[in-house]
Amino acid sequence: MKEDLKNRDDIRKLINAFYEKILEDKVLGYIFTDVVKIKLSKHLPHLYDFWENALFYTGAYKRDLMEIHLNLHFDQHRLEKEHFDQWLKLFNETLDELFAGKKATIAKERAKSIAIILHLKIKDLEKKRLELGN
């Protein structure tokens, strides 16, 4: 039987497995490898902090998730609904493979909210920019 997420070590296990999938994914991988040219050694600790805070309220995450994704969308590569849908699919698959329980369910709910909110915010800002002629 799978255990629930309990601590930062579990978060690390989840995120590492998740990013292995992302980097190999045909919908998302190139964004990380070719567009952003992500340095996993720098990026992953931020994700550990983010998810540890999202699930255990540690206060560890200090960055602006929205700003990071808005900058990516408007300055480097458009993020479309299919990107968020694939991100969520891979996240849920990875979570289901590794964990089960209350915190795992909360992680799925938070991930879904994040995907929806980021996508809606991007679309809203695009609309406002068009209205303003920017």
FIRO-204348 format. One record per atom (N, C-alpha, C, O): residue in three letters; x, y, z. Coordinates in nm, 3 decimals, padded with zeros to 5 digits. Each point is the difference from the previous one (the first is absolute). Layout:
<atoms>
<atom 'ALA' <X Y Z>>
...
</atoms>
This chain:
<atoms>
<atom 'MET' <00.084 -00.119 00.000>>
<atom 'MET' <-00.084 00.119 00.000>>
<atom 'MET' <00.088 00.125 00.000>>
<atom 'MET' <00.100 00.008 00.072>>
<atom 'LYS' <-00.138 00.089 -00.153>>
<atom 'LYS' <00.076 00.125 -00.008>>
<atom 'LYS' <-00.026 00.085 00.125>>
<atom 'LYS' <-00.109 -00.002 00.057>>
<atom 'GLU' <00.212 00.075 -00.018>>
<atom 'GLU' <-00.014 00.091 00.113>>
<atom 'GLU' <-00.031 00.140 -00.051>>
<atom 'GLU' <00.014 00.029 -00.118>>
<atom 'ASP' <-00.058 00.055 00.208>>
<atom 'ASP' <-00.031 00.138 -00.031>>
<atom 'ASP' <00.128 00.084 00.004>>
<atom 'ASP' <00.102 -00.043 00.054>>
<atom 'LEU' <-00.108 00.161 -00.110>>
<atom 'LEU' <00.109 00.097 00.012>>
<atom 'LEU' <00.010 00.043 00.146>>
<atom 'LEU' <-00.099 00.038 00.062>>
<atom 'LYS' <00.221 -00.046 -00.007>>
<atom 'LYS' <00.018 00.031 00.142>>
<atom 'LYS' <00.098 00.113 00.027>>
<atom 'LYS' <-00.007 00.065 00.104>>
<atom 'ASN' <00.100 -00.042 -00.197>>
<atom 'ASN' <00.108 00.094 00.032>>
<atom 'ASN' <00.072 00.044 -00.129>>
<atom 'ASN' <-00.038 -00.037 -00.111>>
<atom 'ARG' <00.144 00.116 00.131>>
<atom 'ARG' <00.076 00.053 -00.113>>
<atom 'ARG' <00.065 -00.111 -00.083>>
<atom 'ARG' <00.012 00.013 -00.122>>
<atom 'ASP' <00.029 -00.120 00.185>>
<atom 'ASP' <00.058 -00.111 -00.075>>
<atom 'ASP' <-00.101 -00.058 -00.099>>
<atom 'ASP' <00.035 -00.036 -00.112>>
<atom 'ASP' <-00.160 00.026 00.154>>
<atom 'ASP' <-00.105 -00.047 -00.089>>
<atom 'ASP' <-00.025 00.099 -00.113>>
<atom 'ASP' <-00.021 -00.039 -00.115>>
<atom 'ILE' <00.024 00.167 00.148>>
<atom 'ILE' <-00.015 00.104 -00.102>>
<atom 'ILE' <00.113 -00.013 -00.102>>
<atom 'ILE' <-00.024 00.005 -00.121>>
<atom 'ARG' <00.144 -00.022 00.168>>
<atom 'ARG' <00.117 -00.014 -00.087>>
<atom 'ARG' <-00.018 -00.121 -00.093>>
<atom 'ARG' <00.027 00.008 -00.120>>
<atom 'LYS' <-00.071 -00.119 00.174>>
<atom 'LYS' <-00.023 -00.121 -00.079>>
<atom 'LYS' <-00.105 00.025 -00.109>>
<atom 'LYS' <00.019 -00.039 -00.116>>
<atom 'LEU' <-00.127 00.104 00.152>>
<atom 'LEU' <-00.107 00.032 -00.095>>
<atom 'LEU' <00.050 00.092 -00.110>>
<atom 'LEU' <-00.019 -00.029 -00.119>>
<atom 'ILE' <00.080 00.138 00.156>>
<atom 'ILE' <00.043 00.101 -00.098>>
<atom 'ILE' <00.110 -00.054 -00.090>>
<atom 'ILE' <-00.001 00.028 -00.120>>
<atom 'ASN' <00.094 -00.104 00.173>>
<atom 'ASN' <00.104 -00.058 -00.085>>
<atom 'ASN' <-00.059 -00.094 -00.104>>
<atom 'ASN' <00.038 00.006 -00.117>>
<atom 'ALA' <-00.130 -00.091 00.158>>
<atom 'ALA' <-00.064 -00.093 -00.094>>
<atom 'ALA' <-00.085 00.076 -00.102>>
<atom 'ALA' <-00.002 -00.035 -00.118>>
<atom 'PHE' <-00.067 00.137 00.164>>
<atom 'PHE' <-00.083 00.084 -00.087>>
<atom 'PHE' <00.085 00.067 -00.107>>
<atom 'PHE' <-00.037 00.000 -00.118>>
<atom 'TYR' <00.149 00.057 00.157>>
<atom 'TYR' <00.084 00.070 -00.098>>
<atom 'TYR' <00.071 -00.095 -00.096>>
<atom 'TYR' <00.033 00.039 -00.112>>
<atom 'GLU' <-00.010 -00.161 00.154>>
<atom 'GLU' <00.051 -00.099 -00.096>>
<atom 'GLU' <-00.101 -00.017 -00.114>>
<atom 'GLU' <00.037 -00.009 -00.117>>
<atom 'LYS' <-00.164 00.003 00.153>>
<atom 'LYS' <-00.107 -00.014 -00.101>>
<atom 'LYS' <-00.010 00.126 -00.086>>
<atom 'LYS' <-00.010 -00.007 -00.122>>
<atom 'ILE' <00.011 00.122 00.187>>
<atom 'ILE' <-00.014 00.126 -00.073>>
<atom 'ILE' <00.110 00.015 -00.105>>
<atom 'ILE' <-00.029 00.034 -00.115>>
<atom 'LEU' <00.152 -00.058 00.153>>
<atom 'LEU' <00.111 00.022 -00.091>>
<atom 'LEU' <-00.004 -00.094 -00.121>>
<atom 'LEU' <00.056 00.031 -00.104>>
<atom 'GLU' <-00.123 -00.144 00.118>>
<atom 'GLU' <-00.014 -00.096 -00.111>>
<atom 'GLU' <-00.128 00.023 -00.079>>
<atom 'GLU' <-00.019 -00.061 -00.106>>
<atom 'ASP' <-00.068 00.145 00.154>>
<atom 'ASP' <-00.132 00.018 -00.060>>
<atom 'ASP' <00.006 00.084 -00.128>>
<atom 'ASP' <00.068 00.102 -00.005>>
<atom 'LYS' <-00.140 -00.146 -00.098>>
<atom 'LYS' <00.002 00.071 -00.128>>
<atom 'LYS' <-00.074 00.134 00.004>>
<atom 'LYS' <00.029 00.089 -00.080>>
<atom 'VAL' <-00.124 -00.074 00.171>>
<atom 'VAL' <-00.075 00.126 00.010>>
<atom 'VAL' <00.076 00.103 00.085>>
<atom 'VAL' <-00.003 00.119 -00.030>>
<atom 'LEU' <00.069 -00.164 00.135>>
<atom 'LEU' <00.062 00.092 00.096>>
<atom 'LEU' <00.152 00.002 00.000>>
<atom 'LEU' <00.060 00.103 00.028>>
<atom 'GLY' <00.002 -00.214 -00.060>>
<atom 'GLY' <00.144 -00.013 00.017>>
<atom 'GLY' <00.082 00.110 -00.064>>
<atom 'GLY' <00.091 00.054 00.063>>
<atom 'TYR' <-00.122 -00.020 -00.187>>
<atom 'TYR' <00.078 00.101 -00.072>>
<atom 'TYR' <-00.005 00.137 00.065>>
<atom 'TYR' <00.094 00.079 -00.012>>
<atom 'ILE' <-00.204 -00.049 00.082>>
<atom 'ILE' <-00.010 00.130 00.067>>
<atom 'ILE' <00.108 00.010 00.107>>
<atom 'ILE' <00.063 00.104 00.017>>
<atom 'PHE' <-00.042 -00.212 00.053>>
<atom 'PHE' <00.099 -00.002 00.108>>
<atom 'PHE' <00.143 -00.013 -00.054>>
<atom 'PHE' <00.092 00.063 00.052>>
<atom 'THR' <-00.074 -00.144 -00.156>>
<atom 'THR' <00.135 -00.026 -00.049>>
<atom 'THR' <00.048 00.100 -00.104>>
<atom 'THR' <00.116 00.040 00.001>>
<atom 'ASP' <-00.204 00.002 -00.092>>
<atom 'ASP' <00.040 00.086 -00.111>>
<atom 'ASP' <-00.036 00.147 00.019>>
<atom 'ASP' <00.076 00.088 -00.042>>
<atom 'VAL' <-00.190 -00.061 00.103>>
<atom 'VAL' <-00.044 00.139 00.016>>
<atom 'VAL' <00.061 00.061 00.125>>
<atom 'VAL' <00.072 00.100 -00.008>>
<atom 'VAL' <-00.101 -00.157 00.122>>
<atom 'VAL' <00.049 00.054 00.127>>
<atom 'VAL' <00.143 -00.045 00.029>>
<atom 'VAL' <00.074 00.069 00.070>>
<atom 'LYS' <-00.037 -00.185 -00.125>>
<atom 'LYS' <00.131 -00.059 00.027>>
<atom 'LYS' <00.022 -00.012 00.151>>
<atom 'LYS' <00.097 00.049 00.057>>
<atom 'ILE' <-00.192 -00.116 00.003>>
<atom 'ILE' <-00.006 -00.010 00.145>>
<atom 'ILE' <00.121 -00.072 00.059>>
<atom 'ILE' <00.050 -00.097 -00.056>>
<atom 'LYS' <-00.005 00.148 00.167>>
<atom 'LYS' <00.106 -00.062 00.079>>
<atom 'LYS' <-00.070 -00.068 00.118>>
<atom 'LYS' <-00.037 00.065 00.097>>
<atom 'LEU' <00.021 -00.195 -00.108>>
<atom 'LEU' <-00.077 -00.073 00.102>>
<atom 'LEU' <00.058 00.017 00.139>>
<atom 'LEU' <-00.075 00.004 00.098>>
<atom 'SER' <00.205 00.005 -00.086>>
<atom 'SER' <00.061 00.014 00.133>>
<atom 'SER' <-00.045 00.129 00.068>>
<atom 'SER' <-00.001 00.007 00.123>>
<atom 'LYS' <-00.034 00.095 -00.200>>
<atom 'LYS' <-00.050 00.125 00.057>>
<atom 'LYS' <-00.153 00.000 00.010>>
<atom 'LYS' <-00.056 00.055 00.095>>
<atom 'HIS' <-00.010 -00.115 -00.194>>
<atom 'HIS' <-00.146 00.004 -00.008>>
<atom 'HIS' <-00.068 -00.092 00.101>>
<atom 'HIS' <-00.097 00.039 00.065>>
<atom 'LEU' <00.146 -00.160 -00.051>>
<atom 'LEU' <-00.068 -00.098 00.085>>
<atom 'LEU' <-00.013 00.043 00.146>>
<atom 'LEU' <-00.106 -00.021 00.059>>
<atom 'PRO' <00.208 00.079 00.003>>
<atom 'PRO' <-00.019 00.044 00.140>>
<atom 'PRO' <-00.114 00.100 00.017>>
<atom 'PRO' <-00.068 00.000 00.103>>
<atom 'HIS' <00.046 00.086 -00.203>>
<atom 'HIS' <-00.114 00.093 00.007>>
<atom 'HIS' <-00.131 -00.077 -00.003>>
<atom 'HIS' <-00.095 00.035 00.070>>
<atom 'LEU' <00.090 -00.141 -00.151>>
<atom 'LEU' <-00.121 -00.081 -00.006>>
<atom 'LEU' <-00.023 -00.079 00.128>>
<atom 'LEU' <-00.114 -00.016 00.045>>
<atom 'TYR' <00.221 -00.032 00.013>>
<atom 'TYR' <-00.013 -00.068 00.130>>
<atom 'TYR' <-00.060 00.099 00.102>>
<atom 'TYR' <-00.092 -00.034 00.075>>
<atom 'ASP' <00.146 00.155 -00.073>>
<atom 'ASP' <-00.051 00.102 00.091>>
<atom 'ASP' <-00.147 00.029 -00.026>>
<atom 'ASP' <-00.081 00.008 00.092>>
<atom 'PHE' <00.048 00.008 -00.221>>
<atom 'PHE' <-00.138 00.034 -00.037>>
<atom 'PHE' <-00.097 -00.107 00.050>>
<atom 'PHE' <-00.098 00.031 00.068>>
<atom 'TRP' <00.126 -00.157 -00.102>>
<atom 'TRP' <-00.094 -00.107 00.036>>
<atom 'TRP' <00.003 -00.031 00.150>>
<atom 'TRP' <-00.102 -00.040 00.056>>
<atom 'GLU' <00.216 00.057 00.006>>
<atom 'GLU' <00.004 -00.018 00.145>>
<atom 'GLU' <-00.089 00.105 00.067>>
<atom 'GLU' <-00.074 -00.032 00.094>>
<atom 'ASN' <00.080 00.153 -00.142>>
<atom 'ASN' <-00.085 00.107 00.053>>
<atom 'ASN' <-00.147 -00.026 -00.033>>
<atom 'ASN' <-00.087 00.020 00.084>>
<atom 'ALA' <00.059 -00.062 -00.206>>
<atom 'ALA' <-00.138 -00.023 -00.043>>
<atom 'ALA' <-00.068 -00.111 00.080>>
<atom 'ALA' <-00.120 00.005 00.023>>
<atom 'LEU' <00.198 -00.103 00.020>>
<atom 'LEU' <-00.059 -00.114 00.071>>
<atom 'LEU' <00.019 00.003 00.151>>
<atom 'LEU' <-00.083 -00.052 00.075>>
<atom 'PHE' <00.192 00.114 -00.029>>
<atom 'PHE' <00.032 -00.003 00.143>>
<atom 'PHE' <00.013 00.139 00.062>>
<atom 'PHE' <00.033 00.013 00.118>>
<atom 'TYR' <-00.060 00.092 -00.196>>
<atom 'TYR' <-00.002 00.138 00.049>>
<atom 'TYR' <00.128 00.040 00.071>>
<atom 'TYR' <-00.004 00.054 00.111>>
<atom 'THR' <00.117 -00.081 -00.174>>
<atom 'THR' <00.130 00.028 00.062>>
<atom 'THR' <00.046 00.144 -00.017>>
<atom 'THR' <00.085 00.047 00.075>>
<atom 'GLY' <-00.141 00.024 -00.173>>
<atom 'GLY' <00.047 00.135 -00.029>>
<atom 'GLY' <00.129 00.001 -00.077>>
<atom 'GLY' <00.065 00.104 -00.012>>
<atom 'ALA' <-00.025 -00.219 -00.041>>
<atom 'ALA' <00.130 -00.013 -00.066>>
<atom 'ALA' <00.006 00.067 -00.136>>
<atom 'ALA' <00.108 00.043 -00.043>>
<atom 'TYR' <-00.220 -00.032 -00.027>>
<atom 'TYR' <00.002 00.055 -00.136>>
<atom 'TYR' <-00.014 00.151 00.004>>
<atom 'TYR' <-00.094 00.053 00.059>>
<atom 'LYS' <00.189 00.016 -00.123>>
<atom 'LYS' <00.004 00.147 00.006>>
<atom 'LYS' <-00.008 00.066 -00.137>>
<atom 'LYS' <00.012 00.122 -00.009>>
<atom 'ARG' <-00.034 -00.198 -00.096>>
<atom 'ARG' <-00.001 00.057 -00.135>>
<atom 'ARG' <-00.143 00.030 -00.044>>
<atom 'ARG' <-00.096 -00.036 00.069>>
<atom 'ASP' <00.080 00.101 -00.184>>
<atom 'ASP' <-00.131 00.032 -00.054>>
<atom 'ASP' <-00.029 -00.093 -00.118>>
<atom 'ASP' <00.044 00.025 -00.113>>
<atom 'LEU' <-00.118 -00.130 00.140>>
<atom 'LEU' <-00.032 -00.101 -00.100>>
<atom 'LEU' <-00.068 00.062 -00.122>>
<atom 'LEU' <00.032 -00.034 -00.114>>
<atom 'MET' <-00.124 00.125 00.138>>
<atom 'MET' <-00.074 00.063 -00.110>>
<atom 'MET' <00.095 00.079 -00.089>>
<atom 'MET' <-00.004 -00.014 -00.122>>
<atom 'GLU' <00.086 00.097 00.181>>
<atom 'GLU' <00.092 00.083 -00.077>>
<atom 'GLU' <00.094 -00.084 -00.086>>
<atom 'GLU' <00.025 00.033 -00.116>>
<atom 'ILE' <00.025 -00.140 00.171>>
<atom 'ILE' <00.092 -00.088 -00.074>>
<atom 'ILE' <-00.068 -00.052 -00.126>>
<atom 'ILE' <00.060 00.000 -00.108>>
<atom 'HIS' <-00.183 -00.045 00.120>>
<atom 'HIS' <-00.070 -00.058 -00.115>>
<atom 'HIS' <-00.050 00.106 -00.097>>
<atom 'HIS' <-00.005 -00.023 -00.121>>
<atom 'LEU' <-00.032 00.138 00.173>>
<atom 'LEU' <-00.038 00.111 -00.090>>
<atom 'LEU' <00.120 00.045 -00.083>>
<atom 'LEU' <-00.012 00.023 -00.120>>
<atom 'ASN' <00.128 -00.011 00.183>>
<atom 'ASN' <00.121 00.038 -00.073>>
<atom 'ASN' <00.034 -00.104 -00.106>>
<atom 'ASN' <00.036 00.036 -00.112>>
<atom 'LEU' <-00.047 -00.161 00.146>>
<atom 'LEU' <00.026 -00.106 -00.098>>
<atom 'LEU' <-00.096 00.015 -00.118>>
<atom 'LEU' <00.043 -00.003 -00.116>>
<atom 'HIS' <-00.170 00.018 00.145>>
<atom 'HIS' <-00.101 00.009 -00.107>>
<atom 'HIS' <00.021 00.121 -00.090>>
<atom 'HIS' <-00.002 -00.013 -00.122>>
<atom 'PHE' <00.021 00.128 00.180>>
<atom 'PHE' <00.007 00.123 -00.078>>
<atom 'PHE' <00.139 00.029 -00.057>>
<atom 'PHE' <00.011 00.072 -00.100>>
<atom 'ASP' <00.094 -00.125 00.160>>
<atom 'ASP' <00.135 00.033 -00.044>>
<atom 'ASP' <00.073 -00.113 -00.073>>
<atom 'ASP' <00.093 00.027 -00.077>>
<atom 'GLN' <-00.135 -00.152 00.099>>
<atom 'GLN' <00.078 -00.110 -00.057>>
<atom 'GLN' <-00.083 -00.098 -00.083>>
<atom 'GLN' <00.038 -00.033 -00.112>>
<atom 'HIS' <-00.148 -00.014 00.167>>
<atom 'HIS' <-00.077 -00.104 -00.068>>
<atom 'HIS' <-00.144 00.002 00.050>>
<atom 'HIS' <-00.025 -00.004 00.121>>
<atom 'ARG' <-00.068 00.009 -00.214>>
<atom 'ARG' <-00.142 -00.001 00.037>>
<atom 'ARG' <-00.036 -00.130 00.072>>
<atom 'ARG' <00.037 -00.109 -00.044>>
<atom 'LEU' <-00.108 00.124 00.153>>
<atom 'LEU' <-00.050 -00.116 00.073>>
<atom 'LEU' <-00.150 -00.012 -00.030>>
<atom 'LEU' <-00.078 00.090 00.029>>
<atom 'GLU' <00.042 -00.202 -00.087>>
<atom 'GLU' <-00.138 -00.023 -00.042>>
<atom 'GLU' <-00.067 -00.100 00.094>>
<atom 'GLU' <00.066 -00.061 00.084>>
<atom 'LYS' <-00.196 00.047 -00.098>>
<atom 'LYS' <-00.077 -00.091 00.084>>
<atom 'LYS' <00.058 -00.142 -00.006>>
<atom 'LYS' <00.005 -00.069 00.101>>
<atom 'GLU' <00.039 00.027 -00.219>>
<atom 'GLU' <00.054 -00.136 -00.012>>
<atom 'GLU' <00.124 -00.019 00.088>>
<atom 'GLU' <00.024 -00.110 00.050>>
<atom 'HIS' <00.054 00.215 -00.030>>
<atom 'HIS' <00.117 -00.010 00.087>>
<atom 'HIS' <-00.042 -00.023 00.146>>
<atom 'HIS' <00.056 -00.084 00.070>>
<atom 'PHE' <-00.154 00.161 -00.026>>
<atom 'PHE' <-00.048 -00.014 00.137>>
<atom 'PHE' <-00.069 -00.134 00.020>>
<atom 'PHE' <00.017 -00.064 00.104>>
<atom 'ASP' <-00.094 00.020 -00.203>>
<atom 'ASP' <-00.067 -00.130 00.010>>
<atom 'ASP' <00.101 -00.113 00.008>>
<atom 'ASP' <-00.017 -00.094 00.078>>
<atom 'GLN' <00.121 00.101 -00.159>>
<atom 'GLN' <00.102 -00.105 00.002>>
<atom 'GLN' <00.080 00.001 00.130>>
<atom 'GLN' <00.032 -00.105 00.055>>
<atom 'TRP' <-00.001 00.225 -00.006>>
<atom 'TRP' <00.070 00.014 00.127>>
<atom 'TRP' <-00.082 -00.067 00.111>>
<atom 'TRP' <00.054 -00.076 00.080>>
<atom 'LEU' <-00.183 00.105 -00.078>>
<atom 'LEU' <-00.086 -00.057 00.103>>
<atom 'LEU' <-00.012 -00.152 -00.015>>
<atom 'LEU' <00.002 -00.072 00.100>>
<atom 'LYS' <-00.014 00.025 -00.221>>
<atom 'LYS' <-00.008 -00.145 -00.025>>
<atom 'LYS' <00.125 -00.071 00.052>>
<atom 'LYS' <-00.010 -00.101 00.070>>
<atom 'LEU' <00.126 00.154 -00.104>>
<atom 'LEU' <00.125 -00.062 00.044>>
<atom 'LEU' <00.018 00.009 00.152>>
<atom 'LEU' <00.049 -00.094 00.062>>
<atom 'PHE' <-00.090 00.205 -00.004>>
<atom 'PHE' <00.009 00.015 00.145>>
<atom 'PHE' <-00.086 -00.105 00.069>>
<atom 'PHE' <00.046 -00.069 00.091>>
<atom 'ASN' <-00.172 00.057 -00.134>>
<atom 'ASN' <-00.091 -00.096 00.061>>
<atom 'ASN' <00.045 -00.144 -00.020>>
<atom 'ASN' <-00.010 -00.082 00.091>>
<atom 'GLU' <00.061 00.052 -00.210>>
<atom 'GLU' <00.051 -00.135 -00.026>>
<atom 'GLU' <00.115 -00.033 00.094>>
<atom 'GLU' <00.004 -00.108 00.060>>
<atom 'THR' <00.089 00.201 -00.047>>
<atom 'THR' <00.115 -00.022 00.086>>
<atom 'THR' <-00.043 -00.016 00.145>>
<atom 'THR' <00.047 -00.089 00.070>>
<atom 'LEU' <-00.136 00.175 -00.026>>
<atom 'LEU' <-00.051 -00.008 00.136>>
<atom 'LEU' <-00.067 -00.135 00.026>>
<atom 'LEU' <00.023 -00.063 00.103>>
<atom 'ASP' <-00.108 00.020 -00.197>>
<atom 'ASP' <-00.070 -00.128 00.015>>
<atom 'ASP' <00.096 -00.119 00.002>>
<atom 'ASP' <-00.026 -00.099 00.068>>
<atom 'GLU' <00.135 00.109 -00.140>>
<atom 'GLU' <00.099 -00.109 -00.003>>
<atom 'GLU' <00.073 -00.013 00.134>>
<atom 'GLU' <00.043 -00.110 00.037>>
<atom 'LEU' <-00.028 00.221 00.033>>
<atom 'LEU' <00.086 00.001 00.119>>
<atom 'LEU' <-00.072 00.008 00.134>>
<atom 'LEU' <00.048 -00.055 00.099>>
<atom 'PHE' <-00.163 00.123 -00.094>>
<atom 'PHE' <-00.063 00.031 00.127>>
<atom 'PHE' <-00.152 -00.016 -00.006>>
<atom 'PHE' <-00.060 00.001 -00.108>>
<atom 'ALA' <00.000 -00.015 00.224>>
<atom 'ALA' <-00.145 -00.001 00.014>>
<atom 'ALA' <-00.034 00.048 00.140>>
<atom 'ALA' <00.070 -00.031 00.096>>
<atom 'GLY' <-00.178 00.106 -00.085>>
<atom 'GLY' <-00.043 00.048 00.130>>
<atom 'GLY' <-00.049 00.144 -00.006>>
<atom 'GLY' <-00.015 00.058 -00.107>>
<atom 'LYS' <-00.011 -00.004 00.225>>
<atom 'LYS' <-00.057 00.134 00.012>>
<atom 'LYS' <00.089 00.108 -00.063>>
<atom 'LYS' <-00.048 00.083 -00.076>>
<atom 'LYS' <00.176 -00.084 00.108>>
<atom 'LYS' <00.091 00.102 -00.055>>
<atom 'LYS' <00.016 -00.017 -00.151>>
<atom 'LYS' <00.012 00.099 -00.072>>
<atom 'ALA' <-00.013 -00.222 00.023>>
<atom 'ALA' <00.009 -00.024 -00.144>>
<atom 'ALA' <-00.123 00.059 -00.069>>
<atom 'ALA' <00.011 00.059 -00.107>>
<atom 'THR' <-00.127 -00.076 00.168>>
<atom 'THR' <-00.123 00.058 -00.056>>
<atom 'THR' <00.007 00.152 00.001>>
<atom 'THR' <-00.039 00.065 -00.097>>
<atom 'ILE' <00.088 -00.009 00.206>>
<atom 'ILE' <00.015 00.146 00.008>>
<atom 'ILE' <00.098 00.048 -00.106>>
<atom 'ILE' <-00.023 00.103 -00.064>>
<atom 'ALA' <00.132 -00.176 00.043>>
<atom 'ALA' <00.098 00.038 -00.103>>
<atom 'ALA' <-00.065 00.003 -00.137>>
<atom 'ALA' <00.026 00.092 -00.079>>
<atom 'LYS' <-00.111 -00.188 00.048>>
<atom 'LYS' <-00.071 -00.001 -00.128>>
<atom 'LYS' <-00.092 00.121 -00.012>>
<atom 'LYS' <-00.007 00.064 -00.105>>
<atom 'GLU' <-00.064 -00.034 00.212>>
<atom 'GLU' <-00.090 00.116 -00.002>>
<atom 'GLU' <00.077 00.130 -00.019>>
<atom 'GLU' <-00.042 00.087 -00.077>>
<atom 'ARG' <00.154 -00.074 00.145>>
<atom 'ARG' <00.081 00.122 -00.012>>
<atom 'ARG' <00.059 00.010 -00.141>>
<atom 'ARG' <00.003 00.109 -00.058>>
<atom 'ALA' <00.044 -00.220 00.005>>
<atom 'ALA' <00.056 00.001 -00.136>>
<atom 'ALA' <-00.105 00.041 -00.101>>
<atom 'ALA' <00.028 00.078 -00.091>>
<atom 'LYS' <-00.148 -00.130 00.106>>
<atom 'LYS' <-00.108 00.036 -00.092>>
<atom 'LYS' <-00.031 00.149 00.010>>
<atom 'LYS' <-00.016 00.067 -00.102>>
<atom 'SER' <00.009 -00.015 00.223>>
<atom 'SER' <-00.024 00.143 00.020>>
<atom 'SER' <00.110 00.084 -00.063>>
<atom 'SER' <-00.027 00.102 -00.063>>
<atom 'ILE' <00.150 -00.143 00.082>>
<atom 'ILE' <00.114 00.073 -00.056>>
<atom 'ILE' <-00.009 00.004 -00.152>>
<atom 'ILE' <00.015 00.107 -00.060>>
<atom 'ALA' <-00.040 -00.221 -00.002>>
<atom 'ALA' <-00.009 -00.006 -00.146>>
<atom 'ALA' <-00.112 00.091 -00.051>>
<atom 'ALA' <00.019 00.074 -00.097>>
<atom 'ILE' <-00.133 -00.080 00.161>>
<atom 'ILE' <-00.115 00.081 -00.043>>
<atom 'ILE' <00.028 00.148 00.019>>
<atom 'ILE' <-00.022 00.080 -00.091>>
<atom 'ILE' <00.070 -00.043 00.208>>
<atom 'ILE' <00.024 00.142 00.029>>
<atom 'ILE' <00.108 00.059 -00.089>>
<atom 'ILE' <-00.017 00.110 -00.052>>
<atom 'LEU' <00.127 -00.181 00.033>>
<atom 'LEU' <00.106 00.052 -00.088>>
<atom 'LEU' <-00.052 00.019 -00.141>>
<atom 'LEU' <00.025 00.104 -00.062>>
<atom 'HIS' <-00.098 -00.201 00.011>>
<atom 'HIS' <-00.052 00.011 -00.137>>
<atom 'HIS' <-00.099 00.117 -00.011>>
<atom 'HIS' <00.008 00.078 -00.095>>
<atom 'LEU' <-00.099 -00.067 00.190>>
<atom 'LEU' <-00.099 00.109 -00.004>>
<atom 'LEU' <00.067 00.137 00.012>>
<atom 'LEU' <-00.040 00.094 -00.069>>
<atom 'LYS' <00.139 -00.082 00.154>>
<atom 'LYS' <00.070 00.128 00.017>>
<atom 'LYS' <00.073 00.040 -00.129>>
<atom 'LYS' <-00.002 00.116 -00.040>>
<atom 'ILE' <00.065 -00.212 -00.022>>
<atom 'ILE' <00.068 00.027 -00.127>>
<atom 'ILE' <-00.099 00.047 -00.105>>
<atom 'ILE' <00.024 00.099 -00.068>>
<atom 'LYS' <-00.135 -00.168 00.055>>
<atom 'LYS' <-00.101 00.037 -00.099>>
<atom 'LYS' <-00.059 00.137 00.031>>
<atom 'LYS' <-00.023 00.079 -00.092>>
<atom 'ASP' <00.000 -00.051 00.219>>
<atom 'ASP' <-00.053 00.130 00.040>>
<atom 'ASP' <00.098 00.112 -00.035>>
<atom 'ASP' <-00.042 00.104 -00.052>>
<atom 'LEU' <00.169 -00.123 00.078>>
<atom 'LEU' <00.098 00.102 -00.034>>
<atom 'LEU' <00.016 00.017 -00.150>>
<atom 'LEU' <00.019 00.111 -00.049>>
<atom 'GLU' <-00.027 -00.220 -00.025>>
<atom 'GLU' <00.003 00.010 -00.147>>
<atom 'GLU' <-00.116 00.085 -00.050>>
<atom 'GLU' <00.018 00.087 -00.085>>
<atom 'LYS' <-00.135 -00.111 00.138>>
<atom 'LYS' <-00.119 00.076 -00.039>>
<atom 'LYS' <00.017 00.148 00.031>>
<atom 'LYS' <-00.031 00.085 -00.082>>
<atom 'LYS' <00.081 -00.056 00.201>>
<atom 'LYS' <00.021 00.140 00.039>>
<atom 'LYS' <00.104 00.067 -00.088>>
<atom 'LYS' <-00.016 00.117 -00.035>>
<atom 'ARG' <00.120 -00.188 00.000>>
<atom 'ARG' <00.103 00.056 -00.089>>
<atom 'ARG' <-00.057 00.030 -00.137>>
<atom 'ARG' <00.031 00.103 -00.060>>
<atom 'LEU' <-00.113 -00.193 00.010>>
<atom 'LEU' <-00.064 00.024 -00.130>>
<atom 'LEU' <-00.090 00.122 00.005>>
<atom 'LEU' <00.000 00.082 -00.091>>
<atom 'GLU' <-00.077 -00.070 00.198>>
<atom 'GLU' <-00.091 00.114 00.015>>
<atom 'GLU' <00.078 00.131 00.006>>
<atom 'GLU' <-00.047 00.103 -00.049>>
<atom 'LEU' <00.166 -00.106 00.109>>
<atom 'LEU' <00.083 00.119 00.013>>
<atom 'LEU' <00.091 00.022 -00.120>>
<atom 'LEU' <00.067 00.102 -00.010>>
<atom 'GLY' <-00.065 -00.200 -00.079>>
<atom 'GLY' <00.086 00.011 -00.118>>
<atom 'GLY' <00.146 -00.026 00.027>>
<atom 'GLY' <00.086 00.049 -00.074>>
<atom 'ASN' <-00.054 -00.124 00.179>>
<atom 'ASN' <00.140 -00.031 00.034>>
<atom 'ASN' <00.040 -00.133 -00.059>>
<atom 'ASN' <00.114 -00.044 00.018>>
</atoms>
